Amino acid sequence: MILSTSAHVDTFCRDSLPLQEQWPTFTFPLPELRYPARLNCAAELLDGAIARYGPSRVCLRAPGRRPWTYGELRRRTDRIAHVLVDELHLVPGNRVLLRGPNSPWTVACWLAVLRAGCVAVTTMPLLREPELTELIDRTAPSVALCDARLAAPMIRAAEGSGTRVVTFGADDPGDLTSRCARRARYDLPFHPVQTAADDVALLAPTSGTTGRPKITMHFHRDVLANADTFARHVLRPRGDDLFIGSPPIGFTFGLGGLVVFPMRVGASVLLLERGSPDELADAIAESGATVLFTAPTGYRAMLAEGRSERLATLRRAVSAGEPLPAAVWHAFHEATGVRIIDGIGATEMLHIFVSAGDGDIRPGTTGRAVPGYTAAVLDEEGRRAPDGTPGRLAVIGPTGCRYLRDPRQREYVRGGWNVTGDTYVRDRDGYFHYRARSDDMIISAGYNIAGPEVEQVLLGHPDVLDCGVVGAPDPLRGRVVAAYVVARAERLGDAASADLLRKELQEFVKQSIAPYKYPRRLEFVPALPRSSTGKLQRYRLREQAEEADR
């Protein structure tokens, strides 16, 4: 594949792409996927919506704030882009790390970074200082745009790195919001940089089994491709839809569902900084939201808490992040009349690539390959497995895995296929049935959590001698993090002492890494099961966790 002439002055991203022989196969079988050679996805999303629907259509809503129209969003986005270029002296290709909640200003910052030809490094608000330090080290951002409420760990993480931290939302002359209002010329339109369709637009981190983040690299065309495949052909949004959801927009599931998909059709979105099931249900009832994105955990919780009557305005509901049980699908459909659209996606693929909507839905299955993608189940030799035979889920389409300077590229891409690490069975009708994860990832409430990463944190506590972390069944979250810990005997004198240490270790993990990764189950054991070579036998811990659940 011959890459277009890049608009990037800073060539870090293009220089950091894997060798092309390590790329997956890319296919563009639909007419809507044949993008022009010069493409700025932020300009297409924002200017394209205004050209088609006008500037007065409402785009972004947030509780307690006046809605922003598409025209107002462009004005704010252009001001931020002026600041990035004129005051912070960024050039196309520079990376900008974004850290903020689901808010209009976070969306405006993301769009501005791309309009300026820079590369957005997305992060979730719950990340802690060590995780931020790792991302800064890997992606070398010139600037970090950070919500003022989340600035302290960001500033510490950036010390000595050369990354400048600029806050937004603070009453400070150096704050981004103040800078945007400082000069009258910032009211002038900012002309988007004419990036190449295959210029990198987005660096999206994902956790690996070692705990070291893998940084996925996505082009400008990739950002639109998921809207022009899954959203267009399965979700089928309308311009009068109001989107709502729980996933952070720093997570590609949330970025697509709460930014890219609504903007692609000129719809609006209600951005919630907190998206618990209770808060989601109340916000849907109060706003009249019609399209919901959340994990199966959210659907289970809303049903369990008797909130289904608050969901009367929904016409679409999307579930991803973990398998959706058929029982939950049927219970939700019975309570609301809404047929949940299940799907599997991956940060490497940017969004959902196997799914089904409307009359094509078969509860208990993930669905079929989304139009634009080809999916298959492969055996150990990389050949297509016969229908009904378990194997590794693999996919080819307009998006695919490109890791930033990471030897794990060879593990994810095999024979041109993106191999996801999930075990699936394909039936004779082309529907895919989930069986299990093929690695040590724990999928809990839609979050991917690497067990070894949690182990590393626990082993940093002075009273932990050894530990193993696996996923344990949970009726609400699908799986929870379960830790089996060998602790110093003097800390385990009696039940009260053990309870005290358990809480101490859980808090220790929360303070060290993102709090959703902490072990909700923590059991003290005299020893861990290990092989003759000393390797931890996690399968025996999983068996123990499964047995405890019976």
C-alpha positions in Angstrom: 0.0 0.0 0.0 1.4 3.4 -1.0 0.8 6.1 1.5 -0.3 9.6 0.4 1.9 12.6 0.8 1.6 13.5 4.5 0.6 16.9 5.7 2.5 16.3 9.0 5.5 18.5 9.6 6.3 16.4 12.7 6.7 12.9 11.2 6.7 11.0 14.6 3.5 9.1 13.8 4.3 8.1 10.3 7.8 7.1 11.4 6.3 5.0 14.2 3.9 2.9 12.0 4.7 -0.8 11.9 6.4 -2.1 8.7 3.7 -2.4 6.0 4.3 -6.2 5.7 3.1 -6.4 9.3 -0.2 -4.5 8.5 -3.5 -6.3 8.2 -5.2 -6.5 4.9 -7.5 -3.5 4.3 -10.6 -3.6 2.2 -13.1 -0.9 1.1 -16.0 -2.8 -0.4 -18.7 -0.1 0.0 -18.9 3.1 -2.1 -19.1 5.2 1.1 -15.7 3.9 2.2 -13.8 5.3 -0.8 -12.6 8.6 0.7 -10.7 11.3 -1.1 -6.9 11.4 -0.8 -7.0 14.6 1.3 -9.4 14.3 4.3 -9.6 15.9 7.7 -12.1 13.9 9.6 -12.9 16.7 12.1 -13.7 19.1 9.2 -15.9 16.4 7.6 -17.8 15.8 10.8 -18.3 19.4 11.8 -18.2 21.4 8.6 -20.0 18.6 6.7 -22.9 18.6 9.2 -23.2 22.4 9.0 -23.2 22.2 5.2 -25.9 19.6 5.2 -28.1 20.7 8.1 -27.2 24.3 8.9 -25.4 25.9 11.9 -28.4 26.3 14.1 -29.0 22.6 14.8 -28.2 21.6 18.4 -25.2 19.4 18.7 -23.9 19.1 22.3 -26.0 19.1 25.5 -24.8 18.8 29.1 -26.8 19.0 32.3 -27.1 22.5 33.7 -25.6 24.1 30.6 -27.0 25.8 27.6 -26.8 23.6 24.5 -24.2 24.2 21.8 -25.3 24.3 18.2 -23.1 23.0 15.5 -22.3 26.6 14.6 -21.3 27.4 18.2 -19.2 24.2 18.4 -17.3 25.2 15.3 -16.7 28.7 16.7 -15.3 27.3 19.9 -13.3 24.6 18.1 -11.8 27.2 15.8 -10.7 29.4 18.7 -9.0 26.4 20.4 -7.3 25.6 17.1 -6.0 29.2 16.9 -4.6 28.9 20.4 -2.9 25.6 19.6 -1.2 27.1 16.5 -0.7 30.8 17.3 0.1 30.6 21.1 1.3 27.1 21.7 3.1 26.9 18.3 2.0 23.4 17.4 2.6 22.1 13.9 0.8 19.3 12.0 1.8 15.9 13.4 2.4 17.1 16.9 0.6 15.0 19.5 -1.9 16.5 22.0 -2.9 14.4 25.0 -6.6 14.9 26.0 -7.8 14.4 29.6 -11.3 15.3 30.5 -14.7 14.0 31.3 -17.6 13.6 28.8 -18.2 17.4 28.3 -18.6 19.8 25.4 -15.2 21.3 26.0 -13.5 17.9 25.8 -15.3 17.3 22.4 -14.3 20.8 21.2 -10.6 20.1 22.1 -10.6 16.8 20.3 -12.0 18.4 17.1 -9.6 21.3 17.4 -6.6 19.1 17.6 -7.6 17.3 14.4 -8.5 20.5 12.6 -5.1 21.8 13.4 -3.6 18.7 11.8 -2.3 17.4 15.1 -2.8 13.9 16.5 -5.1 13.3 19.5 -3.9 11.0 22.2 -7.1 10.0 24.0 -7.1 9.0 27.7 -9.8 8.1 30.2 -10.3 10.4 33.2 -9.8 7.6 35.7 -6.2 7.0 34.7 -3.6 7.6 37.5 -0.2 9.3 37.4 1.9 6.2 36.6 -0.4 5.3 33.7 -0.3 8.9 32.4 3.5 8.9 32.7 3.7 5.8 30.6 1.5 7.3 27.9 3.5 10.5 27.8 6.7 8.5 27.5 5.3 6.4 24.6 3.5 9.1 22.6 5.7 12.2 23.3 2.9 14.8 23.2 3.8 18.4 22.9 0.8 19.6 24.9 -1.7 18.0 27.2 -5.2 19.7 27.3 -6.7 18.8 30.7 -9.8 19.6 32.6 -8.7 21.7 35.5 -10.3 19.3 38.0 -8.1 16.5 36.7 -4.9 18.5 36.4 -2.8 17.6 39.5 -1.8 14.0 38.4 -1.4 15.2 34.8 1.0 18.0 35.9 3.1 15.5 38.0 3.1 12.9 35.2 4.4 15.5 32.7 7.2 16.8 34.8 10.5 16.6 33.0 8.9 15.3 29.8 8.7 18.5 27.8 4.9 18.2 27.6 3.1 21.4 28.4 -0.1 21.1 30.4 -2.9 23.6 29.6 -6.0 23.3 31.6 -9.6 24.2 30.6 -12.4 25.2 32.9 -10.3 27.1 35.5 -10.6 30.8 36.4 -7.0 31.5 35.3 -5.4 33.7 32.6 -3.4 30.7 31.3 -6.5 28.5 31.1 -7.5 27.4 27.6 -11.0 29.0 28.0 -9.3 32.4 28.9 -6.8 32.1 26.0 -9.7 31.5 23.6 -11.4 34.8 24.6 -8.2 36.8 24.7 -7.8 37.9 21.1 -10.5 39.2 18.7 -8.8 37.5 15.8 -9.5 34.1 17.3 -13.1 34.8 16.2 -12.0 34.4 12.6 -12.5 31.0 11.0 -9.7 28.5 11.3 -9.1 26.7 8.0 -8.6 23.0 8.7 -5.3 21.5 7.7 -5.7 19.4 4.6 -4.4 16.2 6.1 -4.1 13.0 4.1 -6.8 10.4 4.5 -4.0 8.1 5.7 -2.4 10.6 8.1 -2.6 9.5 11.7 -5.4 11.3 13.5 -5.7 9.3 16.7 -3.5 7.4 19.1 -5.8 5.3 21.3 -4.2 3.3 24.2 -5.5 -0.1 25.2 -4.2 -2.3 28.0 -2.4 -5.5 27.2 -1.9 -8.7 29.2 1.5 -7.4 30.5 -0.1 -4.2 31.7 2.1 -2.1 29.3 -0.3 -0.1 27.1 -0.5 -0.8 23.4 -1.0 2.4 21.4 -3.3 1.9 18.4 -2.8 4.2 15.5 -5.9 5.3 13.4 -6.0 7.4 10.3 -8.5 10.2 9.5 -10.4 7.9 7.2 -10.7 5.3 10.0 -12.6 7.7 12.2 -15.3 8.0 9.5 -15.2 4.4 8.5 -16.9 3.1 11.6 -19.6 5.6 11.2 -20.1 4.5 7.6 -20.2 0.8 8.4 -21.6 -0.1 11.8 -23.5 3.2 12.4 -24.9 3.6 8.9 -25.8 -0.1 8.3 -26.7 -1.5 11.7 -27.4 1.4 14.1 -29.1 3.5 11.4 -29.3 6.8 13.4 -31.4 9.8 12.4 -30.8 13.5 12.5 -33.5 14.0 15.1 -31.9 11.4 17.5 -30.5 12.4 20.9 -27.6 10.1 21.9 -26.7 9.3 25.5 -24.4 6.8 27.1 -22.0 5.8 29.8 -18.6 5.1 28.1 -15.9 7.7 28.3 -15.2 9.5 25.1 -11.5 8.7 25.8 -12.5 5.1 25.1 -13.1 4.4 21.4 -16.5 2.8 22.1 -17.6 6.2 23.7 -15.8 8.3 21.0 -17.8 6.6 18.3 -21.1 6.3 20.0 -21.1 9.8 21.6 -19.2 12.0 19.2 -18.6 10.5 15.7 -21.8 8.7 15.1 -24.2 11.5 16.1 -22.2 14.2 14.3 -22.0 12.1 11.1 -25.8 12.4 10.7 -26.3 15.9 12.3 -27.8 14.5 15.5 -27.3 15.7 19.1 -25.8 14.1 22.2 -26.3 14.6 25.9 -22.9 14.3 27.6 -22.9 13.1 31.2 -19.8 13.3 33.4 -21.2 10.5 35.5 -23.1 7.7 33.8 -24.3 5.3 36.5 -27.4 3.2 35.6 -29.5 5.4 37.9 -28.2 8.6 36.4 -28.5 7.3 32.9 -32.2 6.3 33.4 -33.1 9.6 34.9 -31.3 11.6 32.2 -33.1 9.6 29.5 -36.4 10.3 31.1 -35.7 14.0 31.5 -34.1 14.6 28.1 -36.1 12.3 25.9 -32.9 10.6 24.6 -33.5 8.1 21.8 -30.1 6.2 21.4 -28.3 4.7 24.3 -24.7 3.3 24.4 -23.7 1.3 27.5 -22.3 -2.1 28.6 -24.5 -5.1 29.5 -23.8 -4.2 33.2 -25.8 -1.0 32.7 -28.8 -2.8 31.1 -28.8 -5.4 33.9 -28.7 -2.7 36.6 -31.5 -0.6 35.1 -33.7 -3.7 35.0 -32.7 -4.8 38.6 -33.4 -1.3 40.0 -36.8 -1.1 38.3 -35.9 1.8 36.0 -37.3 0.5 32.8 -40.2 3.0 32.8 -37.7 5.8 32.6 -36.5 4.5 29.2 -39.8 5.1 27.3 -38.2 7.4 24.7 -35.5 5.0 23.6 -35.6 3.6 20.1 -32.1 2.2 19.9 -29.8 0.6 22.5 -26.3 -0.5 21.8 -24.3 -2.9 24.0 -20.6 -3.7 23.7 -17.5 -4.3 25.9 -18.6 -7.7 27.1 -21.0 -10.4 26.0 -24.7 -9.7 26.3 -26.5 -12.6 27.9 -29.7 -13.7 26.1 -31.6 -13.5 29.3 -30.7 -9.8 29.7 -31.7 -9.1 26.1 -35.1 -10.7 26.5 -35.8 -9.1 29.9 -34.9 -5.6 28.5 -37.0 -6.2 25.4 -40.0 -7.3 27.5 -39.7 -4.3 29.8 -39.1 -1.6 27.2 -39.9 -3.0 23.7 -36.3 -2.1 22.6 -34.2 -4.7 20.9 -30.6 -4.2 22.1 -28.0 -4.1 19.4 -25.1 -6.3 20.7 -21.7 -6.1 19.1 -18.0 -6.7 19.5 -15.4 -4.1 18.8 -11.8 -3.6 19.6 -9.6 -0.5 20.1 -7.4 -2.0 17.4 -10.4 -1.9 15.0 -11.7 1.4 16.5 -15.3 0.3 17.0 -17.8 -2.5 16.3 -17.3 -5.0 13.5 -19.6 -7.9 14.3 -23.2 -7.0 15.2 -26.8 -7.2 14.1 -29.8 -4.8 14.3 -33.6 -4.9 14.1 -35.0 -8.2 12.6 -31.5 -9.6 12.1 -30.9 -9.8 15.9 -30.6 -13.3 17.4 -30.4 -12.9 21.2 -27.4 -14.8 22.6 -25.2 -14.2 19.6 -23.0 -11.3 18.9 -24.3 -11.0 15.3 -22.8 -11.2 11.9 -20.0 -9.3 10.2 -20.9 -5.6 9.9 -21.2 -4.5 6.2 -17.8 -3.5 5.1 -16.1 -6.2 7.2 -15.3 -9.8 6.8 -15.1 -12.0 9.9 -14.1 -15.6 10.4 -13.2 -18.1 13.0 -9.6 -19.4 12.6 -8.0 -22.6 13.8 -4.5 -22.9 15.3 -3.0 -23.0 11.8 -4.7 -19.8 10.7 -7.2 -21.5 8.5 -11.0 -21.0 8.6 -12.5 -23.4 11.1 -15.6 -25.3 10.1 -18.9 -23.8 11.3 -19.7 -25.0 14.8 -16.0 -25.4 15.7 -14.4 -23.0 18.3 -11.5 -20.9 17.2 -10.0 -17.4 17.2 -12.2 -14.6 16.0 -10.5 -12.7 13.1 -11.6 -9.8 11.0 -10.6 -7.8 7.9 -12.1 -4.4 6.8 -11.5 -0.7 6.3 -10.0 -0.4 9.8 -7.3 -2.5 11.4 -4.5 -2.8 13.9 -1.4 -0.7 13.7 0.5 -0.5 17.0 2.9 2.3 17.7 6.4 0.8 17.8 5.3 -2.4 19.4 6.5 -6.0 18.6 3.0 -7.2 19.6 1.9 -6.1 16.1 2.9 -9.6 14.9 0.7 -11.3 17.5 -2.5 -9.3 16.6 -2.0 -9.4 12.8 -1.6 -12.9 11.3 -1.9 -13.7 7.7 -3.5 -10.3 7.0 -6.2 -11.0 9.6 -6.8 -8.9 12.8 -7.0 -11.7 15.4 -8.8 -10.3 18.4 -8.0 -12.8 21.2 -11.6 -13.9 21.6 -12.7 -17.5 21.1 -15.9 -17.7 19.0 -18.0 -20.3 17.1 -19.6 -19.3 13.8 -22.9 -21.0 12.9 -24.0 -21.9 9.4 -26.1 -18.7 9.1 -23.0 -16.6 9.7 -23.8 -15.6 13.3 -20.9 -15.5 15.8 -21.3 -17.0 19.3 -18.9 -15.9 22.0 -17.1 -18.5 24.1 -14.3 -16.9 26.1 -11.3 -14.6 26.0 -8.2 -16.2 24.6 -5.8 -14.3 26.9 -5.7 -13.1 30.5 -7.9 -10.0 30.0 -10.7 -9.5 32.4 -13.8 -7.8 30.9 -15.7 -6.2 33.8 -18.6 -3.9 33.2 -17.3 -3.1 29.7 -13.7 -2.3 30.9 -10.7 -4.4 29.8 -8.5 -5.1 32.8 -5.2 -6.9 32.5 -4.8 -9.3 35.4 -0.9 -9.1 35.4 -1.1 -5.3 35.8 -3.1 -5.6 39.0 -0.7 -8.3 40.2 2.2 -5.9 39.7 0.5 -3.3 41.8 -0.3 -5.7 44.6 3.2 -7.0 44.7 4.4 -3.5 45.3 2.7 -3.5 48.8 5.1 -4.5 51.6 2.7 -7.1 53.1 2.1 -9.0 49.8 4.5 -11.9 49.2 2.8 -13.4 46.1 -0.5 -13.0 44.3 -2.5 -14.1 41.3 -5.4 -12.2 39.6 -8.1 -13.6 37.4 -11.7 -12.8 36.5 -14.5 -14.2 38.6 -18.2 -14.5 37.5 -20.4 -11.8 38.7 -24.2 -11.4 38.0 -24.0 -7.6 37.6 -20.6 -6.9 36.0 -20.2 -10.1 34.0 -16.7 -10.5 35.6 -14.9 -8.9 38.5 -11.3 -8.8 39.4 -10.5 -11.6 41.9 -7.1 -11.5 43.7 -5.6 -14.5 45.5 -2.9 -13.1 47.8 -0.2 -14.7 49.9 0.3 -12.1 52.7 2.7 -11.8 55.6 1.5 -14.0 58.4 1.7 -11.2 61.0 -1.0 -9.2 59.2 -3.4 -12.1 59.3 -3.8 -12.8 63.0 -7.6 -13.0 63.0 -10.6 -12.3 60.8 -10.6 -8.6 61.8 -7.0 -8.2 60.8 -7.6 -9.9 57.5 -10.5 -7.7 56.7 -8.4 -4.6 57.6 -5.6 -5.8 55.2 -8.1 -6.6 52.5 -9.5 -3.1 52.5 -6.0 -1.6 52.7 -4.9 -3.6 49.6 -8.0 -2.6 47.7 -7.4 1.0 48.4 -3.7 0.6 47.5 -4.7 -0.6 44.0 -7.2 2.2 43.6 -4.6 4.8 44.4 -2.0 3.3 42.1 -4.0 2.6 38.9 -7.4 3.4 37.6 -9.8 2.5 40.4 -12.1 0.3 38.2 -9.2 -2.2 38.1 -9.2 -2.9 41.9 -10.0 -6.4 43.1 -13.6 -6.6 44.2 -12.8 -10.0 45.5 -9.6 -10.6 47.5 -8.9 -13.9 49.2 -5.9 -14.7 51.3 -4.3 -18.1 50.5 -1.2 -19.9 51.9 0.3 -20.5 48.5 -0.5 -20.1 44.8 -0.6 -22.9 42.3 2.5 -23.0 40.2 4.1 -25.3 37.6 7.4 -27.1 38.1 9.1 -24.2 36.4 7.4 -21.7 38.7 4.8 -20.4 36.3 1.6 -19.2 37.8 -1.2 -21.6 36.8 -4.0 -19.0 36.4 -6.4 -21.7 35.0 -6.5 -23.3 38.5 -7.3 -19.9 40.0 -10.1 -19.5 37.5 -11.4 -22.9 38.4 -11.3 -21.9 42.0 -13.2 -18.6 41.3 -15.8 -20.5 39.2 -16.2 -23.1 42.0 -16.7 -20.4 44.6 -19.5 -18.9 42.5 -21.5 -22.1 42.5 
